[in-house]
Amino acid sequence: MTTRAPEPEQTDSIIPAIQSGKQRPKYKQLVEQLIQKVTQGDVRPGEALPSEHQLCETYQLARTTVRNAMQLLEQQGWITRIHGKGSFVSTKPPLPISKTLDIFAFVLPETRTGFYPSLQRSFEQAAALTQNQVLVCCTENKVDAQGNTILQLIDKHVAGVALVPATVLATPAYQIRQLQQHGIPVVFCHREVKGVQAPLLSIPFREVGLLAGQTLLKHGHESVALFSPHRATAAIEYEAGLREALSSRGASCPEPYIFHGPSSQLHPTDYEQDLLTTLEAMFKQPDPPTAIFATFDSLAELIYLLLGKMGLRVPDDVSLIGFGGTVRHGAIQSRLSSITVDEVAIGQKAAELLTLMKEGTLPIDSAEVYSMPINTSEGQTLGPAPQK
């Protein structure tokens, strides 16, 4: 575990009547204080609450924080707000809200392929152990859809968010800051968002490429092609690691043997024809690649099928190695050779960290980085380089 250098912290006034040092939303603490006054009879149904200005002075809070608290009290039926007159305790206040069940959100770029189904399942199971329900949100890896999702999660007052940041385009810091400014803890999975401090469960992308290259070299492969879903930061790191490994032995991954899918498409089947055209062109070269590294298992599975369509045998004619999770399901994935990361451990750790931040044990702006270990699943698609 490593720690990133902290960024300048934005301080806020401490609430005197509310426990300090707790990393829970201040507006929620104020809500609880005011509900307690009603339930204990300090303020009776029909009576006016102090004005927003008075609440700001009493609890040393920003006006926005007080307004958020009053809005939530009104939504829950505790108060009635009358324009120009103030806020009044409802004549029929609701029963106190149970705190035994909170909702965590898991925001993913997709939920159907690769290691995402197992990642989601492990997060849900770990969250259930601490009495937290889970709301799963799919962004289709689009930053605009992610922004809309975050606004909805703020409106629902979720207890925490685990997030695999969207990469089309790169996730802007202000999206995540909105969650933190509302006191909602965030855990990054796989990659961070620049300019935001939050715990990170990191996939070491460069090391993945390095291990893939080293594994191929052990089998005698010196001409390797690289395929990635699209050219994002992770793809650049995969390529750098692969080239580092190959260059140490005089092997290569030349530019004509590098393919990045279109950023506008999420699933490999959406650009299947482009893949087929690229593969056909590669294997018409005088010195075609003897191995392919595909940076996502679902992409590797489609390449496996296309190679068969071209009459090439895997691994006799060309070897294939992917990247995915340790849970290997499906007719092709279970046979596919891959670099693996423990997606189950990522889901479990994300739920654990959100629970610690919700309870105030871990600061909401913690900069801890947990680099997840990677390994190799040999499978059946990796063999020796064919003799020329």
HELIX and SHEET records of a PDB file:
HELIX    1   1 LYS A   26  THR A   39  1                                  14    
HELIX    2   2 GLU A   52  TYR A   59  1                                   8    
HELIX    3   3 ARG A   63  GLN A   75  1                                  13    
HELIX    4   4 TYR A  116  ALA A  128  1                                  13    
HELIX    5   5 VAL A  143  LYS A  156  1                                  14    
HELIX    6   6 ALA A  173  GLN A  181  1                                   9    
HELIX    7   7 PHE A  205  LYS A  218  1                                  14    
HELIX    8   8 THR A  233  SER A  247  1                                  15    
HELIX    9   9 GLU A  255  TYR A  257  5                                   3    
HELIX   10  10 PRO A  268  TYR A  271  5                                   4    
HELIX   11  11 GLU A  272  MET A  282  1                                  11    
HELIX   12  12 ASP A  297  LYS A  309  1                                  13    
HELIX   13  13 GLU A  343  GLU A  359  1                                  17    
SHEET    1   A 7 THR A   2  THR A   3  0                                        
SHEET    2   A 7 GLU A 368  SER A 371 -1                                        
SHEET    3   A 7 LEU A 200  SER A 202  1                                        
SHEET    4   A 7 VAL A 186  HIS A 190  1                                        
SHEET    5   A 7 GLY A 160  LEU A 163  1                                        
SHEET    6   A 7 ASP A 102  LEU A 108  1                                        
SHEET    7   A 7 ASN A 132  CYS A 138  1                                        
SHEET    1   B 2 ILE A  79  ILE A  82  0                                        
SHEET    2   B 2 GLY A  86  VAL A  89 -1                                        
SHEET    1   C 6 ILE A 258  HIS A 260  0                                        
SHEET    2   C 6 VAL A 224  SER A 228  1                                        
SHEET    3   C 6 ALA A 291  ALA A 294  1                                        
SHEET    4   C 6 SER A 319  GLY A 325  1                                        
SHEET    5   C 6 SER A 337  VAL A 341  1                                        
SHEET    6   C 6 ILE A 374  SER A 377 -1                                        
END                                                                             
